[in-house]
Structures are given as structure tokens and as C-alpha cells.
Amino acid sequence: MFAEFGIPTVDTDLIARQVVEPGQPALDEIRAEFGAAVIAADGSLDRQALRNIVFADEDKRHKLEAILHPRIGAETIIQSNAAIGPYQLIVVPLLVGSPLAKYVDRILVVDCSEEEQMRRLVARDADSEEQARRIIASQVSREERLAIADDVIVNDGDLTDTRRQVERLHASYLELAEQRDGYP
């Protein structure tokens, strides 16, 4: 919704997909670390197979993070430095504890109830509710995310409500950017 206002958005989830495309060094390292079972027939990463491994074994999840996080961080900084606008959003689903936190001026948390988070996760990424619980358990808590927030969008309602919150924050961010940088 911020992009609809022309705000540059650097999305670390998209970057995470880019760094594991066929031919990228990270994919080769993942294959070496986790085996051919995490590579699909077309040579791409089998995300579900890898998800099944790393969310069942914390050590393996840390090994995957060691492969991916430095690459994602470096590309995020490159894209951020190239972004032009009164402000920009760097979308980092797991910002708490991330080195990227030191590069931001404000932290916006998009929040929803734990029940809604579980429902969305099962619908989008998890094979089962049990796997969804393991994924959520591997992340920082909702309380920790909210504790670092400068701003919060409550995303339990409909899109109209979410859009209103985005519009309000966009206006606020434009004011802050003008005060900081003198943007018109």
C-alpha cells in the first residue's frame, strides 16, 4: 500500500528468493549443506523440503541463516542506497535482533492476533498446524516485536481499515521526511 504512494520498498523476502535462484552461490551452499533433497527437479530451491528440515532442527536453521543472512543484508543495503524518495520502507519480517535494525530511523510493525497469524501461516507456508507452531516458536515473540515498534498497523481487520492506517502513517512519514531532509 505504501508503494501505491510511490514509496520505494526494499523487501527482504524478495531478496531472500533472489539470492537462492539457480546459479547463485547461496543455492550451491545450501545444496552442499542440506543435500540434493532440497533442490527441485528444475534446479530451483525446494522451499517446502528445506522448511521441513530447518524448522525441525534449530542447528540446521542457524546454518541456513548463516548462508543467507549476510547476502540478504548486503543486497538490502545496496537496494536501499539506490532508492530515491522522501522516505523508504525496508521490509524485514524478522527485524528484532537483525543487523539491519541499525539502518532504520523508525520501526513499523504490522501486527495481528496470534490466532490470525497461525491461520495465515497454515494457509500460506505450513504443511500443518504443528509445523506452523514450530515456525512461530522459532521467531521472536509478538511482545518483542511490539516493544521495538515506533508505529503499529493492526492488520486484523479488513483492507479498508488497513489502508486508512497506511494513509495516516504515510502522511506522518512525509512530515518527518520533510523535517529531516527538507523534501517538498
C-alpha positions as CSV (number, residue, x, y, z in Angstrom):
1,M,0.0,0.0,0.0
2,F,2.9,2.3,0.6
3,A,4.2,1.5,-2.9
4,E,0.9,2.8,-4.3
5,F,2.1,6.2,-3.0
6,G,5.3,5.9,-4.9
7,I,7.4,5.0,-1.8
8,P,10.4,2.8,-2.5
9,T,10.2,-0.5,-0.8
10,V,13.1,-2.9,-0.3
11,D,11.6,-6.3,0.6
12,T,14.0,-8.8,2.2
13,D,11.7,-11.7,1.4
14,L,12.1,-10.9,-2.3
15,I,15.8,-10.6,-1.8
16,A,15.9,-13.9,0.0
17,R,14.3,-15.5,-3.1
18,Q,16.7,-13.8,-5.4
19,V,19.9,-15.0,-3.6
20,V,18.8,-18.6,-3.9
21,E,17.9,-18.6,-7.6
22,P,19.7,-21.2,-9.8
23,G,23.2,-20.2,-10.5
24,Q,23.6,-18.2,-7.3
25,P,26.3,-19.2,-4.8
26,A,23.9,-19.4,-1.9
27,L,21.9,-22.2,-3.7
28,D,25.2,-24.2,-4.1
29,E,26.0,-23.7,-0.4
30,I,22.5,-24.8,0.5
31,R,22.8,-27.9,-1.6
32,A,26.2,-28.7,-0.1
33,E,24.9,-28.3,3.5
34,F,21.4,-29.9,3.2
35,G,21.7,-32.3,0.2
36,A,20.1,-32.7,-3.1
37,A,16.7,-33.3,-1.5
38,V,16.2,-29.6,-1.1
39,I,16.7,-29.0,-4.8
40,A,13.6,-29.3,-7.1
41,A,13.7,-31.1,-10.4
42,D,14.1,-27.8,-12.3
43,G,17.2,-26.9,-10.2
44,S,15.5,-24.4,-8.1
45,L,15.2,-24.5,-4.3
46,D,12.5,-26.8,-2.9
47,R,11.4,-24.4,-0.2
48,Q,9.0,-26.8,1.4
49,A,11.6,-29.5,1.7
50,L,14.1,-27.0,3.2
51,R,11.4,-25.6,5.5
52,N,10.6,-29.2,6.8
53,I,14.3,-29.6,7.7
54,V,15.1,-26.2,9.3
55,F,12.0,-25.9,11.4
56,A,12.5,-29.4,12.8
57,D,16.2,-28.7,13.8
58,E,17.4,-25.4,15.2
59,D,21.0,-26.1,14.4
60,K,20.1,-26.6,10.7
61,R,18.1,-23.4,10.8
62,H,21.1,-21.5,12.1
63,K,23.3,-23.0,9.3
64,L,20.8,-21.8,6.8
65,E,20.7,-18.3,8.3
66,A,24.5,-18.2,8.2
67,I,24.3,-18.8,4.5
68,L,21.5,-16.4,3.7
69,H,21.5,-13.5,6.2
70,P,24.8,-11.9,5.1
71,R,23.8,-12.0,1.5
72,I,20.3,-10.7,2.2
73,G,21.8,-7.9,4.4
74,A,24.3,-6.8,1.7
75,E,21.7,-6.7,-1.1
76,T,19.3,-4.8,1.2
77,I,21.8,-2.1,1.8
78,I,22.6,-1.9,-2.0
79,Q,18.9,-1.5,-2.8
80,S,18.3,0.9,0.0
81,N,21.2,3.1,-1.1
82,A,19.8,3.2,-4.6
83,A,16.2,4.1,-3.5
84,I,15.0,7.6,-4.2
85,G,12.1,9.2,-2.4
86,P,11.1,11.2,0.6
87,Y,11.4,8.0,2.7
88,Q,11.6,4.3,2.0
89,L,10.4,1.1,3.6
90,I,12.7,-1.8,4.3
91,V,10.5,-4.8,4.8
92,V,12.2,-7.2,7.3
93,P,9.9,-9.8,8.7
94,L,12.3,-10.7,11.5
95,L,13.9,-7.4,12.4
96,V,14.4,-8.0,16.1
97,G,18.0,-9.0,16.5
98,S,18.8,-8.3,12.8
99,P,21.8,-6.2,12.0
100,L,19.5,-4.3,9.6
101,A,17.8,-2.6,12.6
102,K,20.7,-0.2,12.9
103,Y,20.0,1.2,9.4
104,V,16.4,2.3,10.1
105,D,15.1,5.5,11.6
106,R,11.7,4.1,12.6
107,I,10.2,0.7,13.0
108,L,6.7,0.0,11.8
109,V,5.3,-3.3,12.9
110,V,2.3,-4.9,11.1
111,D,0.5,-6.8,13.8
112,C,-2.3,-9.3,14.1
113,S,-3.6,-11.6,16.7
114,E,-1.7,-14.8,17.3
115,E,-4.8,-16.7,16.1
116,E,-4.8,-14.8,12.8
117,Q,-1.1,-15.3,12.5
118,M,-1.5,-19.0,12.8
119,R,-4.4,-19.1,10.3
120,R,-2.4,-17.1,7.7
121,L,0.7,-19.2,8.2
122,V,-1.1,-22.5,7.8
123,A,-2.8,-21.2,4.7
124,R,0.4,-19.8,3.1
125,D,3.5,-21.8,4.2
126,A,3.0,-24.6,6.7
127,D,2.0,-28.2,6.0
128,S,0.3,-28.4,9.3
129,E,-0.6,-26.5,12.4
130,E,2.2,-28.3,14.2
131,Q,4.7,-27.0,11.6
132,A,3.2,-23.5,11.9
133,R,3.7,-23.6,15.6
134,R,7.4,-24.6,15.2
135,I,7.8,-21.7,12.7
136,I,6.2,-19.2,15.1
137,A,8.3,-20.6,18.0
138,S,11.5,-20.0,16.1
139,Q,10.7,-16.3,15.8
140,V,10.7,-13.6,18.3
141,S,7.5,-13.1,20.2
142,R,4.7,-10.7,19.3
143,E,5.5,-8.8,22.5
144,E,9.2,-8.4,21.5
145,R,8.1,-7.1,18.0
146,L,5.7,-4.6,19.5
147,A,8.3,-3.5,22.1
148,I,10.6,-2.2,19.3
149,A,7.8,-0.5,17.3
150,D,7.6,3.2,16.7
151,D,4.4,2.6,14.8
152,V,2.0,-0.2,14.5
153,I,-0.5,-1.2,11.9
154,V,-3.2,-3.5,13.3
155,N,-3.9,-6.0,10.5
156,D,-6.8,-8.0,11.9
157,G,-9.5,-6.1,10.1
158,D,-10.4,-5.5,6.5
159,L,-8.3,-3.9,3.8
160,T,-10.2,-0.6,4.1
161,D,-9.1,-0.3,7.8
162,T,-5.6,-1.2,6.9
163,R,-5.5,1.3,4.1
164,R,-6.6,4.1,6.4
165,Q,-3.8,3.2,8.8
166,V,-1.3,3.3,5.9
167,E,-2.6,6.6,4.7
168,R,-2.2,8.1,8.1
169,L,1.3,6.8,8.5
170,H,2.3,7.9,5.0
171,A,1.2,11.5,5.8
172,S,3.2,11.3,9.1
173,Y,6.3,9.9,7.4
174,L,6.2,12.6,4.7
175,E,6.1,15.2,7.5
176,L,9.0,13.6,9.2
177,A,11.0,13.3,6.0
178,E,10.3,17.0,5.3
179,Q,11.6,18.0,8.7
180,R,14.7,15.8,8.3
181,D,15.6,16.4,4.7
182,G,13.7,19.4,3.5
183,Y,11.7,17.3,0.9
184,P,8.8,19.3,-0.6
